[in-house]
Amino acid sequence: MLKGLIAAGFAVGLSAAAWAQADPALGNWGRRAPLLAPNSEFTLTSANGKIYVLGGYPAGRVSVKTVQVYDIAGDAWTRGPDLPEVNNHGMAAAYGDVIYLFGGQTDPQTAYVDAVYSLDTRQGANARWEERARMPTKRSAGAAAVHEGKIYVVGGRPPRGHDFAVYDPRTDTWERLPDLPTQRNHISAEMIDGKIHVFGGRLGGGFMSDKTAAHEVYDPATRQWTVAAPMLKPRSGINSAITYGCVHVWGGEEEAGVFPDHDIYDPRNDSWSKLPNMPIPVHGVTGATFAEGLIYVTGGGTEVGGNSGSLLNQIYRPGVKCE
């Protein structure tokens, strides 16, 4: 049954209307219009009512410059301006209506980059990528979070798993910060009550390496790291979103397959609980969007490794509040 659903998800040429579904009830999953091209191992961010899918592997672990843009209100996809160079495992964030792409790789193995590019989404069809100040180190497969006008970029594939630095878009400058205590990559990060929470990940470069359930928290005010409740199990290749004060963490991969797990973290009591599994498990996406009461779980690989990018555009309507 699952194979049939996944095969349907890979179908090319279906109109948005063919995928249209009623909004899911609280605590349930649904679908929206599929991507223009199958994709995984990419990063995304959202600005100005749209989701921007940046680079990735559409097939065969061949990186692309492609930018796919989803209009949330219109449930429709278009092509955005290509990236200046091919990219996979990048890290993205938005500050206002400007989106930023940090680092990543230009091949599937070790070609890490320190490049930073920005795109002003207010310029519409005239928007073009601009180069910004490069990161202090070359890295990929970390995560980014925004706080008080600055963008914090944490973690990365070995040997950059401890790296932590902050970018100021207003001055186009970087500052190195205290190392992430547990070096790791394929992580997720969220800003909660002014502190950066970093979840899970793997210790080595590939999906067969050891995973971790580590959950570490950085306080920009004190410039110190502390330890919080670990995830329910070690997972990497995960994605996350914060909704109504709760952090949702889903997906990921290991040698045995793709994790269907969907867990939730409540910062009020530093505790985790389990929600029903995803209908179609995915991995290989960094960044998620919560808009109009829905979490958008866009694209992702449905099998381990980098050869199974999908067209999936799953949605989830959270029903739990941590406020």
N, C-alpha and C positions, 0 to 999 in steps of 0.2 A: 504493500500500500504506500509506504513512504517513498520507495523508489519511483512509483508512478507519479507521486506529487512532485518530486524533484525533477523528473523528466519533463513534466508539464511546465515547471518553473524555468526550464531552459529553452522553451519554445520561443522562436524568433518571429516577430511580425504581428504578435497579438496587439490589438489596440488597447488603449487605456480602458475603454468601455467594457472590453471582454474580461478585464480583471476587476472591474468595479464591484465593491461589496459594501453592504451597509456598515456603518460604524460599529465596531465591536462593543459589547457590553463591558462594564467594569470587570477587570481581571481577565479579559479575553484578548485573543490575537485575531488579526485580520490581515488584509493585503491592500496595497495600493498599486498604481501603475508600475510595471517593471522597468528596470534600467534599459538604456539603449543598447548596451553591450554587457555581456557577463563580466564580472569583476570580483577580485579579492586582493588582499594584501595592499589595500589602499588606506588613505586617511580621508576624512571628510569634516566639514564644518558647515555652519549655516549662518546666513546673514540676509537681511532685507527680504524675509519671507521665502528664501530659497535654500536648498541643500546643495552643496558643491562637493562632488566626488572627484578626488584629485589623484590622477595616475593610477597605478596598480597593475595587476596581471589580468588581462582579459582571457588569455588562454596560453598554455605552454610556457608559463613563467617568463613571458616576454613583456618587459615593461613598456608602458606607453606614456605619451604626453597628454592623453585625453582628459578633458574636464567634462563631466556629465552634470547637468544642472536640473534640479527638480523643483518645480513650482508647487509649493505645498497647497495653496488655495486652489490651483487649477488642476492638480493631480496629473501633471504632464512634464515630460522631460525634453530638454534641448541640449545642444552642444554649446559649451562655453569656450573661451579662448584657450588654446592649447598651452600647456606649461612650457617654459623655455627649454627644458630638457626632460627626458624620460625619468620617471620616478616610481619607486615602490617603497613601502614601509616608511612613508613620510609621517610628519606630525603637524597637525593643523589646528588653528584657532582663529576666532574672529574678535576684533576689537572694534566695536561700533559696526559700521557697514563695510569695513575693510577686512578681508580674510588674508591669513598668512600661512605659508607652507614652510616648514622647517625641516632641513636635513632630508633623510631617506637614503635610498640607494638607486644606482643606475643599472645594476644587474642583480641577479638573484643571490649572489654570494657575498662579496666583500667590498664592493665599490661604494662605500659610504661617502656622503657629501656633507658639507657644512653650509651649503647655499640656503638663502632665505629669500622668498619672493612674496610680494603682496599684490592684491587685486582689489581695487575700489569698486564695489558692486554698484555704487550709485551711478556709475558711468554707463550702465546698461550695455548695449551692443558695442559701445566704444571702449569698454574696459580692456586694459592690457596689463600683463604681469610686469612688475617692476622689481629689480634686484635691490635687496636691503643688506644691511651689515651682516656679515657671515657669523655663524655660531662660533664660540670659542674652540669647539672640537667637532670633528666629523662623526655623525652618528645617525642611527636609524632605529625604528621599532620601539621608541619611547612613547611619551604622551605629553600633552600640553594642557595647561589650565590657566584661566584668566582671573586676575585679582587686582582691583584698584588700578586699572589702566595698564597693567603689566602682564606679560605672558611668561609663565614658568614652564620650562621644557625639562623633563626629567627622564632618566634612564636611557637605555639603548643596548644594542647588541654588543657582545664583548669585542674589544676591551673597554667599552665606554658605558658599562652598566651602572656605574656609580655617578655618572655625570649629572650635574644639576646646574642650571643657569637661568637667568631671567632677562627678558628682552623688554625694552621700553620703546614702544612704537613712536612716541612723541619725540624722542631724541635719537632714535635709530642706534641705540647702544646696548651692549650686553654687560652683565655682571655675573661672574661665577659665584655659586652659592655652596654651602656645606654639602658634601657628598650624600647621595641617597645611601642609607646604611646597608641595605641589601642590594647588591648589584643585580640587575635583572632587565628583561626586555619583554616585548609583547604583553605590556601591562595596560592598565587603565588608570586614569587620575580624575578626581573631581574636587571642586572647591566647596567646602562645607563650613559655614560660619567663620569665614576668613582663614581657614586652614586647608592645606592641600593634602588630600588623602590619596595614597598610591596603593593599588590593589594588584596582587597576584603576579603572574609572569613566569618566565623561564630563566634558568641560569646560564644555559649555553645558547648558541646561535640558532640551532634547529629544533624542530618540534619533538625530536626524540630525546632531548636533554631534560634534566631534572626540572620539575615545576615547583613553584612555591605558593603557599597560601598567605604570604607576608602581607601585612597591612600597616604601613608606616605613614606618619603624619608630620607635615612641616608647618611650623608657625612662623610666618613672615615677621611678626612683631618681635619674637625672641630669637629668630634665626636658628632654631633648634628642631631636631627630629625627636619624635616619641613613637612608641609602639601602641597600636590599637588592636582590637579583636581580629584574629586571622579569619580569612575566608573559610567556608565550610569544608572546602577541599582544595588542594593545590590545582591551579588551572592557569594556562597561558593562552594567548590568542583571544583574550576576552574583550568585551566591550561593555560600556556602562553609560548610564544617564542618571541625573538627579531629578526627582519629581516630588513635589510636596514635602520636601525635606528628607526623603528617603533616597538611597542609592540602589539602583537596579543594576545587577551584573549578570550577563548571560553569555552563553556560548563558550568557545575555546576549543583546543585540540590537544590530543595526545596520540601515542602510537596506536592505541586501540580504536581511535575514531574521534568524532566530533562530539563535544559535550552538549547535551540538551539542557543543562542546568540553568535555571533562572532563580537567582538568589537576591535577597534584599537586605540592606544594612540600615539599621536605625541608629543614628548618632546620639539620640537622647539617652540610650542605655548601652551604647557600644555593643550591639548584638546583631547577629545574623539570623535569618530564617529563610526557609525554602518556599518558593512559589511553584506552581505547576510548570512542567518542562515546556520549552519552546516546541511548536509544532514541527518546524524544520530547523534543526541545529545548524549554526554557522560559526565560522571563525574568520580571522584575517581582515577585520575592519577596526580602525582606530578613530573613535569619535562617533557621537550619536546626536540626534536632535529630539528635543521634546517641544512640541508645538500643538496648540489647540487641543490640549488634553491627551495627546498621543505621543508615544515613543516611536520614532522611525528607525527600524532596524534594516538598514539599506545594504543590499548586496551580500558578499561574503562567500567563502568556500564552504562547500557541503561535504567534502572529503578532506582527509589530512593532506598537508603539503600545499603547494601553490598552483595546482593544476585544475581546480574545480570552481573557479569563479562563477557566480550565479547572477541571474537577472532579478532575484528576489527583492521585494520591497515590502517587508513585513512590518506590521504595526501592532502596538500593544497599548491598551487603555488601562493605566494603573488605577487601582482602587484602594490602595493603602496609603495612609498619610502618616508622616513622622513629624508633625508640627504641633 
